[in-house]
Amino acid sequence: MWGSVHNMARAVVDGLTHGGVSTVRVMRASATERSAVMTELLTAGALVVGSPTLNNGLYPSLADILSYVKGLRPQNLIGGIFGSYGWSGGAVKDIQDAFDATGIKCPVPPVGT
């Protein structure tokens, strides 16, 4: 919300590209249609999601996209979760809950600051 998730996303992208991942697509939930996200997920191998916590939960535009993803249940994705929060960390938990409901497994624990 104040740039922390954007900074974390940049660090995730840097880590992935330095680790050998050749294609990384960053999509801002607040500026991307949910159908565009699903189109990308049809050929993706992973879904890494980050969000600030707002009112103890997900940022609204991301909640909308994750609801859509949950309903369509893309297959064969691994996941990654990161987020920022002041005291509650609700967004990270909500992303984990959405991944669990969708069947997206995370090989590493969520990262939150």
N, C-alpha and C positions, 0 to 999 in steps of 0.2 A: 504494500500500500504506500509505503514511503521510500520505495526503491530497494529494500532489502531482498525481496524475492527476485527482482531483476538481477541484482548482483549475484545472488546464489545461482540463478539460471546461467549466467555467464560463466561462472566457475564450473558448473556441471558440463556445459558445452565444451569448455577448454579441456576438462578431464577426459571426456569421451573422445574428443578428436586426438588428443595426445595419446590416448590408449588404443588408437587404431580404428575407431569407428569412422567410416568414410562419409556417411550422410547423417547429418543432424538437422532436424527442422524444428525451429522454435516458433510456437504459435501462441500469441497473447490471447487469452480467453476473452478479454474485453474488446478485442478487435477482430475476432475470427468467428465465423458462423459455425455452428455445431456440425453441420453437414460437411464442411471443409475438413474438420478434424477427423470425422469418421472416414472420409475418403482417404486421408493420409494413413489412417490405421489399417486399412485393408491390405497394405503392403509393408507395414512397419513390423519390426521385430521387437520393439520396446515402446513403452509409454512411460515417460518420466514427467511427473506433475508436481508443481510447486504452487503454493498459495499463501498469502497472508491470512491471519485469523481476523475475522471481522465479526463482532458480536458473538464470540465463542464458536464460530463456524467458518465455513467456506466463503470465499468471495462469491457473490451471487452469479456472476457470469460463468465462473468455473463450476459451480453447483449445477447450473443448467447443462453444461457440456457433459459433466460426469453422469448426470441422470440419463442423458441420451446414449452415452457409451454403455451404461449399465443395461439399458433396454435392448440394445443391439448386440451386446456380448461378443465383441471381436475375439477371434481365436488366436492362440499361440503367441501371446504377448508376455514379455516379462516387464516388470514395473520398477519404478523408482519414485520415491516420495521425498519432498523437502518442503519446508515452510518456515515462516517467521511468525512470532507471536510475542506478546508482552508477558502474559501470565497464564493463559489457559491452553494454548496449543490445539484448539478445537479443529482447525483446518487440517492438520496432519492426520488426526484421528478420522475425520470425515473422508479424507482421500483413501486412507487404509480401508475403511468400511466399504467404500465404493469398489475398490480393487477386489476385496474379498467377495463381494456380491457378484462381481463380474468374472471371477476366476483368474485374475491377473496376480501372479506370484512375484514377490519382491525378493531377490537374492540377498539383499542387504537391508538392515533396519532403516526406517525413515530418519531423516536428518532435520532437526529443527533448531532454530536459534531464537 
